[in-house]
């Protein structure tokens, strides 16, 4: 067990007495080597470190003039100056070119690069970067170059650096495997839920019901006594009138915006049973649906379905959230994944059973989906705890809170 002493750095905390620190500038030289357009594109990601750019989803497009990108080599420290505080830092294992806005450092040390990668990407160092950064706009803070160059680098003896890297490689791989297993389980449960809901909404809960062609290629057959009714005959279609900036943390009423998150607000425009879905926005259109009964507010670009006639609001929620995306979005030239037009919603046909069958369907689906949702929530909680455990383990190992030689 290590004997810990005050590191002298507030954000670093206590460290083993025999470990040392060096300023970053004593270990690395800042280099900007441009003019290598034929090299492979690399990027530094918060969750992965330095990897090939096309190996991960990346919204930043490569510039036509690739001469502006910087060449880095294995062992180089690469830092996204605007997102260092989020963890977008890493030691490269690859040769390639990175953004001209990154800060790139050539090594002149004999420390273990795997340990340094774990150290620089650890939560405790991310906190350090945040303290060395200044805000330039919402969600972005640029690291101060003068403060960064003197940032203390915590260094155990070389053999212990290698032991820490081996330990973290092994233990985080185990945790990552468990997380991936839970993600696959969530995917399977989500598919099972979607299949259950869709099948029930097209067949009902009674076996042996006579079927007929619906007249809609997307829906296929439905029970013979059901009707296809356009949404405009079933409810009122309106929109909210508020902007997201009007949300308040302590608001008395739920505020439905263009994403999954439900905000709060101090006023309401709607009172009753309603279904909501965003009218635009890549993150929510055709993907996010809400059901609520009571007083609430909605964003000006969120559609609100209310005043239901001949359809139960809860049944309409299940139907809309199941079939709007594949039917309305895929079947209309006026709709894209970013924009949902009111005429499409008005003409959107609902396969409608009698009200008593709707009620039975709602009871059945609420019961069955709640059980699946509970299993999904358990897996999501497991993933959250596993990620917390992973972060805590990394911090403890790279700062000497645990002696990995004893743990091994």
N, C-alpha and C positions, 0 to 999 in steps of 0.2 A: 504494500500500500504506500502510495506517495505521501510525503510530507509536503503540505501546501503552504505557500507564502503569498503575500500580496504582490501581484504583478506590477503594481504601480500604474496600471491602465484601468480606468473605471469599467469600461465595457468588456474587458478581458477577464477580470476577476482574479481569484487565487489560482496559482499554477505551481507545479512541482519546484522545489527549491533549487534543484540542479539543472533545470531547463534554462535556456537563455533566450534573449530576444535580440534581433538585429533590425535596423531600419530597412525598409524595402529598397531604398536606393543603393544600399551596400551589397545587395544580392542581384539586382537587375539593372540593365541599361534600357532606357526608353528608346525605341527604334521605330522609325516610320519608313519602311522600304516599299515603295510603290513602283508601278510599271511592270507588273507581271501578269498580264491579262489571260494567259493560258493555264494558269494554275487552278486547281479545284477550289470551289467556293466553300468556305467554312462560316460558321456562325456560333455565337456563344448563347446558350439557352439557360434560363434559370434552373430548370430541372435536369439538364443533361450535361452542362459544361460545353466544351468546344467540340462540335461535331460537324460533319458535312451538312451544308445548308439544306440540301434536298432530302435529307434523311428524316426531317421533321416538318410539320406544317409551319409555314413561315409566310406571314402577310407582307413582309418587306421584299419587294421585287429587286432583282439584281439590275444595277444600272447598265445602260448600253456601253458606257465608257468604263471598261474594267481596269483601266490603268490607274484609277483612283484608289483601288483596293490595296491593302497592305499585306505583304508577305510575312507569314509566321512559320516557325519550324517546331518540331517536337521539343517540349521543355519550355516553350515560351509562355509567359503569363499574358492572357488576353482579357481585357476588361471593357465591358460596355459602360461608358462613362455615365450614361443617363439612367442605367438600370442596375448599377452595381449594388445598390441598397436592396434590390430584390433578389440578389444572388447570381446575376448574369456575369460571372467571373469564372475563369478556369485556366488550368495548365493544359496546353494543347499536346495531344499525342500525334498530331497530324501536321503535314506540310500543306499549306494552302493560303488563300487570300481571304481577308476579312474586311469588314466595313472600314472606310477611312475615318469614321468617327470613333472607332474603338481606340483604346490606349494599349499599345503592345510593348512588351518588355522582353528583351533578350537576357537569358540567364548568365550569370558569371559566379556561380556557386557550385558546391558539390553536395547539396542536400538532395533528399529523395523527392523526385517530382510527384510521385503518387501521393506521398504524405502532404506535400504542399497543395496539391489539388484538393484533397479533403479539407485541409486547413482553410484555404482561401474560399472554399465553397460552403463552409460550415455556417450554421445560423449565428454563432457568436461573431464571426467576421462580417456577416451581412449586417448585423447591428452596428458594427464598427464603421462600415461604409456609409450607413445612413447618417451617422454622426458627422462624417466628413463631407457630406453632400449638402448642397443648397438647392432649394426648390426653384424651378424655372417655369413650371406650369403644373396644373393638376395632374397628379399621377407620375410626374417626372421630377427627378432631382439629380443634378450633375455633381459628380464627385470633384472635390477641390484638388487640383493637381499637386499643389505645394504640400497639403496635408497628407495626401496619399503617399507621396514619395518617402515620407518619414514614418509611415504607419509601421508599428512594431510587428515583426514576424516571429511567432513563437516557435522555438526550435528545441526539441529533445535531441539526445544523441542519435547519430545516424542509424544505429542498429534498432533503436526504439522507434524511430520514424518508420522504418520498414515494417516493424512488428505492428504498428498502428495501422499502416496502410493495408497489410495482410488481414488484420482483424476486421477492419471496416469493409474491405472487399467481400469478405466471407459473410459477415453478419448482416450487412445491408442486402446482399444477394438473397439471403434467406427471407428477410422481411419483404423484399420486392416480389419474391415468388408467391408468398402468402397473399400479398395485395393483388397480384395478377389473377390468382385463383378466385378471389372474391369478386373482382371485376367481371370475370367470365361468368360467375354465378349470377351476378346482377343482370348481365346481358341475357342469360337464359331465362331468368325470372321475368324480365321486361318483355321478352318475346312471348313467353307463356301468357302473360297478362294481356298483351295486345291481341293475341289469337283468341283468347277466351272472350274478350269484349266484342271483337268483330263477329265472331261466330254467333254469339248470343243476340246481337243486334240484327243479324240477318236471318236467324232461325227462330228466335224466341226461346222460351224455356220449356215448351211442350213438345214431346217427341211425336213423330208421325204426322206432323202438320203438312197438309197438301201445299205444294209449292207452285209458283208460276214465274215466268221470266219477268224481271222488273222493268225491262226496257232500257236499263242502264248497264252498259258493258262492264263497268267497274263493280257493280253490285251483284250482277248475275241473278240467281233465283232468290225470291223472298216468299213468305207465306201468302197464299192466294187471297186471303181476306184483308191483307195490309194494303195501305194506300201510299203512293208517292206524292208528298205534299211539299211545294216550294216553301222555303223558310219565311218568305214575306207574308204567307197566310197564317203562320204559327206564332209570330211574335213581332214586337217592335224592334227595329235595328237602329241604334243610335251610336253616338260616341261620347267620350268624356270631354271635359273642357279645361283640364288643368295641365300644367307642365311639370316635369319631374322635379324642377328646382323649387317647387312649392311644397315639397314634402317636409315634414317635421318629425323628428325622432319620437316625440311624445304625443303625437297626434291621436285623437280619439277614434279615428276611423281608418279602415284599410284603404289603401290607395293602390289601384292596379295600374301598372305602367307597362312598358313594352318588353319586359323580360320576365323571368320566373320569379324574381324577388317581389314580394308584396311590401310596399312602403306604408308609411302612416301619414295622415294629414288631419288638419283641425276642422275641416268642413266636409259636407257631403252633398251630392246632387242626386243620388239614387237611394231608394229605400224599398227593398223587396228582393224577390228572387231574380237572379240574373246570371248570365254566362258571359265571360269576357275573353277576347283574343286580340292580340296586337294586329293593327292594320298594316304596319310596315316594320322594317328592321330585320336584318338577316338573322339575328339571334332568336326572334320570337314568332315571326310570321309562319302560320301553319304548324307551329311546334308547341306553343304555350297556350294553355286554356285554363280558365279559372271558373269555379262555381261558387256563388255566395248568396246568402239570403239575409238581408239586413241593410243597414245604412253604410254606404261606401262612396268612394270617389274614383274616377278613372281618368287616365291620360287622354289628351285630345286626339291621339292617334290609336286609341284602343276602342274596338267595337264592343258595344254593350247590347246584348240580346235580353229583352225583358217583356213583361206583360204577355205571358204565354197563353195561347189559346189552342186547345185541343192537343197539347203536348205538355208533359210534365217537364219542368225546368231541369231536373236532374237527368231525365232521360235524354233531353236535348243536349245536355253537356256531354254525356257519354257518346252520343251519335256524332256531334260536331267534332269532338276531340279525336274521334277514331277515323272519320271519313273525309273531313275537310281537306286535309293535306293531299291524300292520293287522288281524291275525286275533283275537288274544285281547283286546286293549284295545278295538277297535271293536265286537267281537261280544258283549260281556258287560255286563250291567247292574250287576254287582258290582265293576266295575273302572273307575277314573277314571285320568286322566293323572297323578294324584298318588299312587295307591295300587294295588298289584297283589296280589291275594289268592291264597293257596296253592291253594284248590280249582280256580281257573281254570288255574293252572299244571299241576296234576295231570291235568286233563282236556284240556290242550292237545295236539292230535293232530299227530303227526309223520308225514309221507309218507316211508316207510322202504323203501329198496331193500335187496337182500342186502348182506352185509358187504363182499364183494369190489367191488361197485359203489360202495359208500360210500367205500372206500379210493381207488378211481380218481377219484371226484368230489373228494375232499379234495386229492389230488395235483394235479388240474387247477385247482381253485380257488386253492390256495396259489400255484401258479405264475402264473396270470393276474392274481389280485388283487395279488400282490406287485409286479408291473410297474406296475399302475395306482397303487398306493400310493406307489411310488418317484416317479412323476410328480407326484402330489399333494404329496409331501414337498418336491420341488424348488420347486414354486410357493409353498408355505408359507415356505420358506427365503427365496425372492426377496422375498416380502411383508415378512418380518421385517427383511431388510437394507434394503429400500426405506424402511420406517418409521424405521429407525435413521438412514438418510441424511437423511430429511426433518427429523427432530428436530435432527440435528447442523447442518443447513443453516440452520434457523431460529435456533438459538442463535448460530451464527457471524455471521449477518447482523445480528441485533438488538444484539449486543455489539461489533460492529465488528471481529471476527476476520477477516472478509473485507470488502473494499471493493466493494460491489455495483456501483458506477459503473464500476469496471474490469471486473468480471465481466460486466456487460451488454455 
